[in-house]
Amino acid sequence: MTTMMGISLTGRRVVLVGGGDVAARRIRRFLLDGAIVRVVAPELGAATARLVAEHDLDWVARGVEHTDLDDAWLVHTATGNNRVDTDVAAHCEANRILCVNAGDGAHGTARLAAETRSGDSIVGVVSDAGVDPGRTVALRDAIAERLREGGLPVRRRRPTAVGQVHLVGGGPGPVDLITVRGRRLIAEADVVVVDRLGATAVLDELAPEVEIIDVGKRPQHHPVPQDEINRILVDRAQRGLRVVRLKGGDPFVYGRGGEEVQACLAAGIAVDVVPGISSIVAVAGAAGIPVTHRGTAAAMHVVNGQDSPTPATLAALRDAQTTTVVLMGVSALARFVEAALGAGADPQLPVAIVESGHTDSQRTTRSTLSAITSDALAAGVQNPAVMIFGHVADAALLQPAEIFAPSLVGERGQ
């Protein structure tokens, strides 16, 4: 019968007998666990030798003697010599030292679990019916995949003295475009403070007891002011809860993430930021528009469409080698276009407006700078939308022009 337990090796002696590839793999693991590593072997393989040199490990360059083992908490023997490994294991058992016998796992006093980690949770798999590393690794990998998907209940059940806040970028909308770390933190959260846009479908995976607070904004309608959002984040973290602030796109791209970080730090709350895929590139990409393209666009300029175009924005619009991406700009399109034309931008500059990117309602309207205002009005363009100004928006850039309708194009599902 095998009993699984977590053993802290931090600051404790681990002796590896043998210097081959197996030892190298185990050394990496033990070093990550904070162990004090000693290697006993007449010769070292290349990988083990590198690790010994890089980490200045204690190497006893001879065959193993029992005295090499006596100050160890754990011994790992993998010499390739059954007689030596058996002798090491027997000595350890007689002296109550845990020993992993890599050559004959059934006769050691310990086994290394096939491990996977999710945040501060460690899951290990061992077999109690004989040594079968292929089986345990396959099961470990299946569990790891579920953890990456946020599909296992890793949320803490006991609050800590002080919680923490994670600003998680949810990307452009689809759940499978959230980062692995973002999915894990959402699965671990006690509270999720969520925007209107982004990967809100991930909320359906949360346990009923997770508090979900909707603070989503709409154009000209901000029912929950930013100061109140900051207060909520700090308040829940001060209760010892793990808080995820789930945002569409990236937290630091027009997401006011910097203000939320400042509020948390001012209150002494630990906070970190998990990046997300910004709609700047994700929505353009979903419509088949590269924001840069060799020979067509070498630079990108990003702007909030609600603001009046600055001299830098107008210069970008005049530059044939620059792509200008405008966010949150549908209501101000006419004013933006008028300023661009007045500043000398090319009236034939290609423009594409991509609505509801990465959803079933995605639609792309293509036109030119001089015609986009009337074409967008005729098409009934609405937020959320990303507007791309530049030659990369030309429908013929990546595909033959004849497959696209001229001027006004409603390209659903691109």
Secondary structure, 3 states (H helix, E strand, C coil): CCCCCCCCCCCCEEEEECCCHHHHHHHHHHHHCCCEEEEECCCCCHHHHHHHHHCCCEEECCCCCHHHCCCCCEEEECCCCHHHHHHHHHHHHHCCCEEEECCCHHHCCECCCEEEEECCEEEEECCCCCCCHHHHHHHHHHHHHHHHCCCCCCCCCCCCCCCEEEEEECECCCHHHCCHHHHHHHHHCCEEEECCCCCHHHHHHCCCCCEEEECCCECCECCCCHHHHHHHHHHHHHCCCEEEEEECECCCCCCCHHHHHHHHHHCCCEEEEECCCCHHHHHHHHCCCCCCECCCECEEEEEECCCCCCHHHHHHHHCCCEEEEEECCHHHHHHHHHHHHHCCCCCCCEEEEEECCCCCCCEEEEEECCCHHHHHHHHCCCCCEEEEECHHHCCCCCCCHHHCCCCCCCCCCC
